[in-house]
Amino acid sequence: MTEADISGTLPMGSSSPSPSPPPAPPQSSAPSRGASNASLRWQILRRALLARSAPSRASDGTTNDQQKIGDTNKISRKASRGFNLIECHVVPVSQLHKSLGNSLNGNGVECQKDVYVRYKLPCGGSPELNVMYRKDDSVELNDIEASNRYNIDTTGLVCCWPSEEVLAFYCINHSDMFRSKRVLELGSGYGLAGLVIAASANANEVVISDGNPQVVGYIQKNISINAETFDRTKVKSMTLHWDQEQPSEMFNSFDIIVASDCTFFKQFHRSLARVVRSLLKHSEASQAIFMSPKRGDSLNKFLEIIKEYGLGYELIENYDPTVWNLHKKYATGDDRSWPNYNEEHCYPLLVRITFGHFV
């Protein structure tokens, strides 16, 4: 549940059984320039439904679906570029297998829908992390079915979103706060921030969680292939759905909770606030650190609910000079390398939540 820009393109989960998908509208060989967002969303769903079918080819050798990808990308603010705060590059499967050897333990290294990214962390000793992701544009029908079955969204499977990258970078630069602490990441997606904390901060324990069991499978694989990087820090994954009752042994047990872009879905605001209040230690030293864009009034609505649950918060716009300077360049157009940059959707604000009373 890390990111929500693409949420409008896929059905959200519901407690009712998954309905049979209605037929897609007729498709022409080349979409009109004025295609509606609804039509483009149908095209994304269509690609998921037909993923295992042989694609039809146009006269120039490209598939009709490939021709449509450019248009369907217009309705998502997903930015694969991000802020580029942590040096990284794609690692060939063969190289990853050679460098990690038996530590992979059969974690699906031959799966063609996965890609491996190696991050070089800008911290003492420059540790490296290998993170497995789904390839872009690889949504499948079973992903949508899981969304309905578990009342979750599918965004955690899409990519590492900008807010997660910023959260990871922030955690590296403030690693002292995690030393010897028990840390929980909520709605982690592939778990970059939690993995970074585990690799760089000498935390006592890091629990990386998501409500989507498919995503948690990736988290566990990422923990396994980086096990030697964590030193003495205990690291584990877990399925944690905000709408469900949490195990009593987790109550008031985490010193720090972190999350990125988890406040978009308003229907989950109360559940998320309740989870933070229940799982965070009731002490002045404990805190939750959220990185969240404004996204219209969504963030403000969540902060109102935070106060209803007896929690205080501090909202910080300029929390890191590197991130702030990049943001200003993108927003003003001085740097055009992120052409679809939109402050409301792409720039995460820092929210510190405590049992004190900032606001």
GUSEVO-36551 format. One line per 8 residues: number of its first residue (from 0); for each residue x, y, z of N, C-alpha, C. Coordinates in steps of 0.1 Angstrom, whole numbers, plus 2048, in hexadecimal, padded with zeros to 3 digits. Example, Ala and Ser with C-alpha at 12.3 -4.5 7.8 and 13.67 -1.06 7.14 Angstrom:
residues 2
0	884 7C7 84E 87B 7D3 84E 884 7DF 84E ~ 880 7EA 847 889 7F5 847 881 800 84F;
END
This chain:
residues 359
0	808 7F4 800 800 800 800 809 80C 800 ~ 814 80B 7FB 81D 817 7FB 819 822 7F3 ~ 813 821 7E7 810 82C 7DE 803 82A 7D8 ~ 7FC 835 7D4 7EE 834 7D0 7EB 83A 7C3 ~ 7F5 840 7BC 7F2 846 7AF 7EB 83E 7A5 ~ 7EF 831 7A5 7E9 828 79B 7DC 822 7A0 ~ 7D9 825 7AC 7CD 81F 7B2 7C0 822 7AA ~ 7C0 82D 7A3 7B4 82F 79B 7B3 826 78E;
8	7BE 81F 78B 7BE 817 780 7BA 809 782 ~ 7BA 805 78F 7B7 7F7 792 7AC 7F7 79D ~ 7A3 7EC 79D 799 7EB 7A7 79E 7EA 7B5 ~ 799 7F2 7BE 79D 7F1 7CC 796 7E4 7D2 ~ 79D 7E0 7DD 797 7D4 7E3 78A 7D7 7EA ~ 782 7CD 7EC 775 7CE 7F3 773 7C2 7FB ~ 76A 7C2 804 767 7B6 80C 75E 7AD 805 ~ 758 7B1 7FA 74F 7A8 7F2 757 7A0 7E9;
16	752 794 7E4 759 78C 7DB 75D 793 7CE ~ 768 78F 7C8 76D 795 7BC 763 793 7B1 ~ 75E 79D 7AA 755 79B 79F 75C 798 793 ~ 755 792 789 75B 78F 77C 75D 79C 775 ~ 769 79E 76F 76C 7AA 768 763 7AD 75C ~ 75D 7B8 75B 755 7BB 74F 75D 7BC 743 ~ 757 7BA 737 75F 7BB 72B 765 7C8 729 ~ 771 7C9 723 777 7D5 720 771 7DC 714;
24	771 7E9 713 76C 7F0 708 774 7EC 6FB ~ 76F 7ED 6EF 776 7EA 6E3 783 7F2 6E2 ~ 78E 7EC 6DD 79A 7F3 6DC 79E 7F4 6CD ~ 7A2 800 6CA 7A7 802 6BC 7B6 7FF 6BC ~ 7BC 7FE 6B0 7CA 7FC 6AF 7D3 807 6B4 ~ 7CD 813 6B5 7D5 81E 6BA 7CB 827 6C2 ~ 7CD 829 6CF 7C3 831 6D7 7C3 83F 6D3 ~ 7B7 845 6D4 7B5 853 6D0 7BC 85B 6DA;
32	7C1 867 6D6 7C8 870 6DE 7BF 875 6EA ~ 7B2 875 6E8 7A9 87A 6F2 7A3 86F 6FA ~ 7AA 864 6FB 7A4 858 703 7A2 85D 711 ~ 796 859 716 793 85C 724 79B 854 72E ~ 79C 859 73A 7A3 852 745 79D 844 747 ~ 790 844 746 789 837 749 78D 82D 73E ~ 78E 831 731 792 828 727 7A0 824 729 ~ 7A9 82D 72D 7B7 829 72F 7B8 81F 73B;
40	7B0 821 745 7B0 817 750 7AB 809 74C ~ 7A2 809 743 79D 7FC 73D 7A9 7F5 736 ~ 7B1 7FD 730 7BC 7F7 728 7C6 7F1 731 ~ 7C8 7F7 73D 7D1 7F1 747 7CB 7E3 74C ~ 7BE 7E3 74F 7B8 7D7 753 7B8 7CD 748 ~ 7B6 7D1 73C 7B6 7C8 730 7C4 7C1 72F ~ 7CE 7C9 731 7DC 7C3 730 7DE 7B8 73B ~ 7D8 7BB 747 7D9 7B1 752 7D2 7A4 74E;
48	7C6 7A6 748 7BE 79A 745 7C4 792 73A ~ 7CB 799 731 7D0 792 725 7DF 78F 726 ~ 7E5 791 732 7F3 790 733 7F9 783 72E ~ 7F1 778 72F 7F6 76B 72C 7F2 767 71D ~ 7EB 770 716 7E8 76D 709 7F2 772 6FF ~ 7F3 76D 6F3 7FD 771 6E9 7F8 77F 6E4 ~ 801 789 6E5 7FD 797 6E1 7FB 798 6D2 ~ 7F2 7A0 6CD 7F0 7A3 6BF 7FB 7AD 6BB;
56	7FF 7AC 6AF 80A 7B5 6AA 805 7BF 6A0 ~ 809 7CB 6A1 806 7D5 697 810 7D4 68B ~ 80D 7DB 681 815 7DA 675 824 7DE 677 ~ 827 7E6 681 835 7EA 683 83C 7E1 68C ~ 835 7D6 690 83C 7CC 698 839 7CD 6A7 ~ 834 7D9 6AB 831 7DB 6BA 823 7D5 6BC ~ 820 7D2 6C9 813 7CD 6CD 80A 7D8 6CF ~ 7FD 7D6 6CD 7F3 7E0 6D0 7F4 7E5 6DE;
64	7F6 7DB 6E8 7F7 7DF 6F6 803 7E8 6F8 ~ 80E 7E6 6F1 81A 7EE 6F3 817 7FC 6EE ~ 80F 7FD 6E3 80B 80B 6DE 803 812 6E9 ~ 7FC 80B 6F1 7F2 812 6FA 7F9 816 707 ~ 805 810 70A 80B 813 717 80E 821 71A ~ 812 829 70F 815 837 711 809 83E 715 ~ 7FD 83B 710 7F1 842 714 7ED 83E 722 ~ 7EE 831 725 7E9 82D 732 7F2 833 73D;
72	7FF 835 73A 807 83B 744 803 84A 748 ~ 7FB 850 73F 7F7 85E 742 7EE 85F 74E ~ 7E7 854 751 7DE 855 75C 7E4 851 76A ~ 7F0 84E 76A 7F7 84B 776 802 855 779 ~ 804 85A 785 80F 863 788 81B 85B 78D ~ 81B 84E 78B 827 846 78E 833 84B 788 ~ 83D 84E 78F 84A 854 78A 855 84A 78D ~ 859 842 783 863 838 785 871 83F 788;
80	872 84C 784 87F 853 786 880 856 795 ~ 876 85B 79B 877 85F 7A9 882 86A 7AB ~ 887 86B 7B8 890 875 7BB 89F 871 7B9 ~ 8A1 864 7B6 8AE 85F 7B4 8B8 862 7C0 ~ 8B3 85F 7CC 8BB 863 7D8 8C5 858 7DC ~ 8C3 84C 7D8 8CC 841 7DB 8D1 83A 7CE ~ 8DE 83A 7CD 8E4 834 7C1 8DF 825 7BF ~ 8DB 822 7B3 8D6 814 7B1 8D7 811 7A2;
88	8D7 804 7A0 8D7 7FF 792 8D1 7F1 791 ~ 8CB 7ED 786 8C6 7E0 784 8D1 7D6 784 ~ 8CE 7CB 78A 8D8 7C0 78B 8D3 7B4 783 ~ 8DB 7AF 779 8D7 7A3 772 8D5 797 77C ~ 8CB 78F 779 8C8 784 782 8D5 77B 784 ~ 8DC 779 779 8E8 770 77A 8F2 776 784 ~ 8F4 783 783 8FE 78A 78C 8F9 789 79B ~ 8EC 78B 79D 8E7 78A 7AA 8E9 77C 7B0;
96	8E6 772 7A8 8E7 764 7AC 8F5 761 7B0 ~ 8FF 766 7A8 90D 763 7AA 912 76A 7B7 ~ 90E 776 7B9 912 77E 7C5 90C 779 7D2 ~ 900 774 7D1 8F9 770 7DE 8F8 761 7E0 ~ 8FB 75A 7D5 8FC 74B 7D6 8EF 745 7DD ~ 8F2 73C 7E7 8E7 735 7ED 8DD 73D 7F5 ~ 8E1 74A 7F8 8D8 752 800 8CB 755 7FA ~ 8CA 753 7EC 8BD 755 7E5 8B3 74B 7E9;
104	8B7 73E 7EC 8AE 734 7F0 8A2 732 7E8 ~ 8A4 733 7DB 899 730 7D2 88E 73B 7D2 ~ 892 747 7D4 888 752 7D5 884 757 7C7 ~ 882 74F 7BD 87C 753 7B1 885 75B 7A8 ~ 892 759 7A8 89B 761 7A0 899 760 791 ~ 892 756 78D 890 754 77F 883 75A 77A ~ 87B 760 783 86E 765 77F 870 771 776 ~ 86A 771 76A 86C 77B 760 865 788 763;
112	85C 788 76D 854 794 770 85B 79C 77B ~ 867 797 780 86E 79E 78B 87A 7A4 786 ~ 87F 7AF 78C 88B 7B5 789 892 7B8 797 ~ 8A0 7B8 796 8A7 7BA 7A2 8AF 7C7 7A2 ~ 8AE 7CF 7AC 8B5 7DC 7AC 8BF 7DC 7B8 ~ 8CB 7E0 7B5 8D5 7E1 7C0 8D7 7EF 7C4 ~ 8D5 7F2 7D1 8D7 7FF 7D7 8E4 800 7DE ~ 8EB 80B 7DC 8F7 80E 7E4 8F3 819 7EE;
120	8F3 815 7FA 8EE 81F 804 8F9 829 808 ~ 8F5 836 808 8FF 840 80C 901 842 81B ~ 907 838 821 909 838 82F 916 830 832 ~ 91A 830 83F 926 82A 843 928 81B 83D ~ 933 819 837 936 80C 831 92F 809 824 ~ 926 813 820 91F 811 813 919 804 810 ~ 911 7FF 819 90B 7F2 817 902 7F2 80B ~ 900 7E6 805 8F8 7E5 7F9 8EB 7DD 7FC;
128	8E0 7E0 7F6 8D4 7D8 7F7 8D0 7D4 7E9 ~ 8CB 7C7 7E8 8C5 7C2 7DC 8B6 7C1 7DE ~ 8AE 7C8 7D6 8A0 7C8 7D8 899 7C3 7CC ~ 890 7B9 7CE 888 7B3 7C3 87B 7BB 7C1 ~ 878 7BF 7B5 86C 7C6 7B1 865 7BE 7A6 ~ 858 7C1 7A5 851 7BD 799 855 7C7 78E ~ 856 7C2 782 859 7CB 776 84D 7D4 774 ~ 850 7E0 76F 845 7E9 76C 83B 7E3 762;
136	82E 7E6 763 824 7E2 75A 822 7D3 75A ~ 823 7CD 766 822 7BE 767 816 7BA 76F ~ 80C 7C3 771 800 7BF 778 7F9 7B4 772 ~ 7F5 7AA 77A 7EE 79E 775 7E0 79D 77B ~ 7D8 794 776 7CA 793 77B 7CA 78E 789 ~ 7D3 785 78D 7D3 781 79B 7D6 78C 7A5 ~ 7DD 796 7A0 7E0 7A2 7A9 7D3 7A9 7AC ~ 7CB 7AA 7A2 7BE 7B1 7A4 7B4 7A9 7AD;
144	7B5 79C 7AA 7AD 793 7B3 7B1 793 7C1 ~ 7BE 794 7C4 7C3 795 7D1 7BF 7A2 7D8 ~ 7BE 7AD 7D0 7B9 7BA 7D5 7AB 7B9 7DA ~ 7A2 7B2 7D3 795 7B0 7D8 794 7A6 7E4 ~ 79C 79C 7E3 79B 791 7EE 7A0 797 7FB ~ 7AA 79F 7FC 7B0 7A3 808 7AD 7B2 80C ~ 7A4 7B8 804 7A0 7C6 806 7AD 7CF 807 ~ 7B5 7CE 7FD 7C1 7D6 7FC 7C2 7DC 7EE;
152	7CC 7E5 7EC 7CF 7EA 7DF 7DB 7E3 7D9 ~ 7DE 7E5 7CC 7E9 7DE 7C6 7F5 7E6 7C4 ~ 7F5 7F2 7C9 800 7FC 7C6 80E 7F7 7CC ~ 80E 7EF 7D6 81B 7EA 7DB 822 7E1 7D2 ~ 81B 7DC 7C7 822 7D4 7BD 827 7DC 7B2 ~ 825 7E8 7B1 828 7F0 7A5 836 7F4 7A4 ~ 83C 7FA 7AE 84A 7FE 7AE 84D 804 7BB ~ 85A 809 7BC 85E 811 7C8 85A 81F 7C5;
160	850 824 7CD 84B 832 7CA 854 83D 7D0 ~ 853 849 7CB 85C 854 7D0 85C 856 7DF ~ 850 855 7E6 850 857 7F4 858 84C 7FC ~ 858 840 7F7 85F 835 7FD 86E 838 7FC ~ 872 83D 7F0 880 840 7EE 885 84B 7F7 ~ 87C 856 7F9 87F 861 801 880 85C 810 ~ 876 854 814 877 84E 822 883 847 824 ~ 888 83E 81B 894 837 81D 8A0 840 81E;
168	8A0 84A 816 8AB 854 816 8AB 85B 824 ~ 8A0 85F 828 89E 866 835 8A3 85D 841 ~ 8A0 851 840 8A3 847 84B 8B3 845 84B ~ 8B9 845 83F 8C7 844 83F 8CE 850 845 ~ 8C9 85C 843 8CF 868 848 8CB 86A 857 ~ 8C2 862 85C 8BE 864 86A 8BF 856 871 ~ 8C9 84E 86D 8CA 840 872 8CB 83F 881 ~ 8D1 849 887 8D3 849 896 8C5 846 89D;
176	8BA 84C 898 8AE 84B 89F 8A9 83C 8A0 ~ 8AE 833 897 8A9 825 897 8B2 81C 89F ~ 8BE 821 8A4 8C7 818 8AA 8C1 812 8B7 ~ 8C2 804 8B7 8BD 7FC 8C2 8AE 7FD 8C4 ~ 8A7 802 8BA 898 803 8BB 891 7F8 8B3 ~ 884 7F6 8B7 87C 7ED 8B0 873 7F5 8A6 ~ 874 7F2 899 86F 7FA 88E 865 7F2 886 ~ 85A 7F9 882 850 7F3 87A 84E 7FC 86D;
184	84E 7F6 862 84A 7FD 856 83C 7F8 851 ~ 833 802 850 825 7FF 84B 824 801 83C ~ 81B 7F9 836 819 7FB 828 825 7FC 820 ~ 82F 7F3 821 83C 7F5 81D 83F 7F3 80E ~ 835 7EC 807 838 7E9 7F9 844 7DF 7FA ~ 84E 7E1 7F1 859 7D8 7F1 863 7D9 7FD ~ 861 7E4 805 868 7E4 812 875 7EC 812 ~ 877 7F5 808 884 7FB 807 888 803 814;
192	87F 80A 81A 882 812 826 885 809 831 ~ 87D 7FE 833 880 7F5 83E 88D 7EE 83C ~ 890 7EA 830 89D 7E3 82D 8A9 7ED 82F ~ 8A7 7FA 82C 8B2 803 82E 8B4 805 83D ~ 8AA 806 845 8AB 807 853 8B3 7FB 859 ~ 8AF 7EF 855 8B5 7E3 859 8C4 7E2 856 ~ 8C7 7E8 84A 8D5 7E7 845 8DE 7F2 84A ~ 8D9 7FD 84F 8E1 808 852 8E0 80E 860;
200	8D6 80A 868 8D3 812 874 8D6 80A 881 ~ 8DA 7FE 880 8DD 7F6 88D 8D0 7F5 896 ~ 8C5 7F4 88F 8B8 7F2 897 8B8 7E4 89D ~ 8B0 7E3 8A8 8AF 7D6 8AE 8A7 7CD 8A6 ~ 89B 7D2 8A1 893 7C9 898 88B 7D2 88F ~ 889 7CE 882 882 7D5 878 877 7CB 873 ~ 86B 7CF 874 860 7C7 86E 85A 7CF 862 ~ 85A 7C8 857 856 7CF 84A 849 7C8 846;
208	83E 7D1 845 831 7CB 844 829 7D1 838 ~ 820 7CA 833 816 7CF 829 809 7C7 82A ~ 7FE 7CC 825 7F2 7C5 826 7F0 7BB 81B ~ 7F8 7BC 811 7F6 7B3 805 800 7A7 806 ~ 7FA 79B 808 803 78F 809 80D 78D 7FE ~ 809 791 7F2 812 790 7E6 81E 799 7E8 ~ 81C 7A5 7ED 827 7AF 7F0 830 7A9 7FB ~ 82A 7A4 805 831 79E 811 83A 793 80C;
216	836 78C 802 83F 781 7FC 84C 788 7F7 ~ 84A 793 7F0 856 79A 7EB 85F 79F 7F6 ~ 858 7A5 800 860 7AA 80C 868 79F 812 ~ 863 793 814 86A 788 81A 876 784 811 ~ 874 784 804 87F 781 7FB 88A 78B 7FC ~ 886 798 7FD 890 7A2 7FE 898 7A2 80C ~ 891 79D 816 898 79B 823 8A2 790 821 ~ 89E 785 81B 8A6 779 81A 8B3 77C 812;
224	8B2 784 807 8BD 786 7FE 8C7 791 804 ~ 8C2 797 80E 8CB 7A2 815 8CE 79E 823 ~ 8CC 792 827 8CE 78E 835 8DC 791 83A ~ 8E6 790 832 8F4 792 837 8F6 7A1 83A ~ 8EE 7AA 834 8F0 7B8 835 8EB 7BE 843 ~ 8E2 7B6 849 8DB 7BB 855 8E3 7BA 862 ~ 8EE 7B3 862 8F6 7B1 86E 8EE 7AB 879 ~ 8EC 7B1 884 8E5 7AB 890 8D7 7B0 890;
232	8D2 7B8 887 8C5 7BD 887 8BB 7B2 883 ~ 8B1 7AF 88B 8A7 7A5 887 89D 7AB 87D ~ 89B 7A4 872 892 7AA 868 888 79F 864 ~ 87B 7A3 863 871 79A 85F 866 7A1 858 ~ 85E 799 850 853 79F 849 846 79A 84F ~ 83B 7A1 84D 82E 79C 851 823 7A3 84A ~ 818 79B 848 80C 7A1 842 804 7A8 84D ~ 803 7B5 84B 7FC 7BD 855 7F2 7C6 84E;
240	7E5 7C2 850 7DA 7C9 84A 7D4 7D3 854 ~ 7D3 7DF 851 7CF 7E9 85B 7C1 7E7 860 ~ 7B9 7E1 858 7AB 7DF 85C 7A9 7D3 865 ~ 7B3 7CB 867 7B2 7BF 86F 7B8 7C1 87D ~ 7B4 7BA 886 7B9 7BA 894 7C7 7B5 894 ~ 7D0 7BC 89B 7DE 7B8 89B 7E1 7AF 8A7 ~ 7EB 7A6 8A7 7EE 79E 8B2 7F1 7A6 8BF ~ 7EC 7A2 8CA 7ED 7AA 8D6 7FC 7AC 8DA;
248	805 7A3 8D6 813 7A5 8DA 81A 7B0 8D3 ~ 813 7B5 8C8 818 7C0 8C1 814 7CE 8C6 ~ 80A 7CE 8CF 805 7DB 8D5 810 7E2 8DC ~ 811 7EF 8D9 81B 7F8 8E1 829 7F2 8E1 ~ 82D 7ED 8D6 83A 7E6 8D6 845 7EC 8CD ~ 841 7F6 8C4 84B 7FB 8BB 84F 809 8BF ~ 85C 80B 8BF 862 818 8C2 85F 822 8B7 ~ 860 81D 8AA 85F 826 89F 857 81F 894;
256	84D 825 88E 845 820 883 848 82A 877 ~ 84B 824 86B 84D 82C 85F 844 828 854 ~ 840 831 84C 837 82E 841 839 838 836 ~ 836 835 829 837 83E 81E 82A 83D 816 ~ 825 849 813 819 84A 80A 80E 840 80E ~ 80B 840 81A 800 837 81F 7F3 83E 823 ~ 7F3 84B 820 7E7 852 824 7DD 856 819 ~ 7E0 850 80D 7D8 854 801 7C9 84F 802;
264	7C8 843 806 7BA 83D 807 7B3 841 813 ~ 7A9 84A 812 7A2 84F 81D 79B 845 825 ~ 796 83A 81E 78F 830 825 798 828 82F ~ 7A5 829 82E 7AE 823 838 7B3 82C 842 ~ 7AF 839 842 7B5 842 84C 7B3 83E 85A ~ 7A7 83A 85E 7A5 837 86C 7AC 82A 870 ~ 7AC 820 867 7B3 814 86A 7C2 816 86B ~ 7C8 81F 863 7D6 822 864 7D9 829 871;
272	7D1 833 874 7D3 83A 881 7D2 831 88D ~ 7C9 828 88C 7C7 81E 897 7D3 815 899 ~ 7D8 811 88D 7E4 808 88D 7F0 80F 894 ~ 7F2 81C 890 7FD 823 895 7FC 825 8A4 ~ 7F0 829 8A9 7ED 82A 8B7 7EF 81D 8BF ~ 7EB 812 8B9 7EB 805 8C0 7F9 7FF 8C1 ~ 801 801 8B6 80E 7FA 8B5 81A 803 8BA ~ 818 810 8BA 823 818 8BE 824 818 8CE;
280	830 818 8D3 832 818 8E1 82C 825 8E7 ~ 825 824 8F2 820 830 8F8 82A 837 901 ~ 833 83E 8FA 83E 845 901 841 852 8F9 ~ 847 85B 900 84A 868 8F9 855 866 8EE ~ 85D 85C 8F0 868 859 8E6 864 852 8DA ~ 859 84C 8DA 854 844 8CE 84E 84E 8C4 ~ 84F 84A 8B7 849 853 8AD 847 84B 8A0 ~ 83D 850 898 83B 84A 88A 83F 855 880;
288	846 850 876 84B 859 86C 845 856 85F ~ 83D 85F 85A 835 85D 84D 83B 866 843 ~ 83D 861 837 840 86A 82B 833 869 822 ~ 82C 874 820 820 874 819 81E 881 811 ~ 81B 880 804 817 88B 7FC 809 890 800 ~ 806 89C 7FD 7F9 8A2 801 7ED 89A 7FA ~ 7EE 898 7ED 7E4 891 7E6 7D6 897 7E9 ~ 7D4 8A3 7E5 7C8 8AA 7E7 7C6 8AC 7F6;
296	7BB 8A8 7FC 7B9 8AA 80A 7BB 89D 812 ~ 7C1 893 80C 7C2 886 812 7CB 887 81E ~ 7D7 88D 81D 7E0 88D 828 7DA 895 834 ~ 7D4 8A1 831 7CD 8A9 83B 7C2 8A1 842 ~ 7BB 89A 83B 7B0 892 841 7B6 887 84B ~ 7C1 881 847 7C7 877 850 7CC 87E 85C ~ 7D2 88A 85B 7D7 891 867 7CC 895 871 ~ 7C0 898 86B 7B5 89B 874 7B1 88E 87C;
304	7B2 883 876 7AE 876 87D 7B9 873 887 ~ 7C6 876 884 7D0 873 88D 7CD 87A 89B ~ 7C9 887 89A 7C6 88E 8A6 7BA 888 8AD ~ 7B0 882 8A6 7A5 87C 8AC 7A9 870 8B5 ~ 7B4 869 8B0 7B9 85E 8B8 7C3 862 8C3 ~ 7C4 86E 8C6 7CC 873 8D1 7DB 873 8CE ~ 7DE 874 8C1 7EC 875 8BD 7EF 883 8B9 ~ 7FC 887 8BB 800 894 8B6 809 892 8AA;
312	80A 89D 8A2 812 89C 896 819 8A9 893 ~ 824 8A7 88C 82C 8B3 887 82D 8B1 878 ~ 829 8BB 870 82A 8BA 861 835 8C3 85D ~ 83F 8BD 855 84B 8C4 851 84C 8C3 842 ~ 84D 8CF 83C 84E 8CF 82D 85D 8CE 829 ~ 866 8D5 82F 874 8D5 82B 87C 8CD 836 ~ 87E 8C1 834 884 8B8 83E 892 8B3 83A ~ 896 8B5 82D 8A3 8B1 828 8A7 8BA 81D;
320	8B3 8C0 81D 8B7 8CA 813 8B8 8C4 805 ~ 8BD 8B7 804 8BE 8B1 7F7 8B1 8AF 7F1 ~ 8A7 8A9 7F8 89A 8A7 7F3 893 8B4 7F0 ~ 894 8BD 7F9 88E 8CA 7F6 893 8D1 7EA ~ 8A0 8D1 7E8 8A5 8D8 7DC 8A1 8D1 7CF ~ 8A0 8C4 7CF 89B 8BC 7C3 88D 8C0 7C1 ~ 885 8C0 7CB 877 8C3 7CA 874 8D1 7C4 ~ 87C 8DB 7C9 87A 8E8 7C3 87E 8E9 7B4;
328	888 8E2 7B0 88C 8E2 7A2 882 8DB 79A ~ 87C 8D0 79E 872 8C9 797 865 8D2 796 ~ 862 8D8 7A1 855 8DF 7A2 856 8EC 799 ~ 861 8F2 798 863 8FF 791 866 8FC 782 ~ 86A 8F0 77F 86D 8EC 771 87C 8EF 76E ~ 884 8F2 778 892 8F4 776 899 8E7 772 ~ 893 8DC 777 898 8CF 774 88C 8C8 76D ~ 88D 8C4 760 882 8BF 759 884 8AF 757;
336	88C 8A9 75F 88E 89B 75E 883 893 764 ~ 87A 89A 76B 86E 893 771 862 89B 76B ~ 85E 898 75F 854 8A1 757 846 8A1 75D ~ 842 896 764 835 895 76A 835 898 779 ~ 83F 89F 77D 840 8A2 78C 834 8AB 790 ~ 82E 8A7 79B 823 8AF 7A0 824 8AF 7AF ~ 826 8BB 7B5 828 8BC 7C3 81E 8B4 7CC ~ 812 8B6 7C9 807 8B0 7D1 808 8A0 7D1;
344	80D 89B 7C7 80E 88C 7C6 81C 886 7C7 ~ 826 88E 7C5 834 889 7C5 83C 88D 7D0 ~ 83A 898 7D7 842 89D 7E1 83D 899 7EF ~ 844 890 7F6 83F 88B 803 842 895 80E ~ 838 898 816 83B 8A0 822 83E 896 82E ~ 846 89B 837 849 893 843 83F 896 84E ~ 83A 88B 853 831 88C 85E 836 884 86A ~ 839 88A 875 83D 883 881 831 882 88B;
352	82E 876 88E 822 873 897 827 86E 8A4 ~ 822 873 8AF 826 86F 8BC 81A 86F 8C5 ~ 81D 86B 8D2 812 86C 8DC 813 87A 8E3 ~ 81C 882 8DE 81C 890 8E3 812 898 8DC ~ 814 8A6 8DC 80A 8AE 8D6 811 8B9 8CE ~ 816 8B6 8C3 81C 8C0 8BA 811 8CA 8B5 ~ 805 8C4 8B2 7FA 8CD 8AC 7EE 8CB 8B5;
END
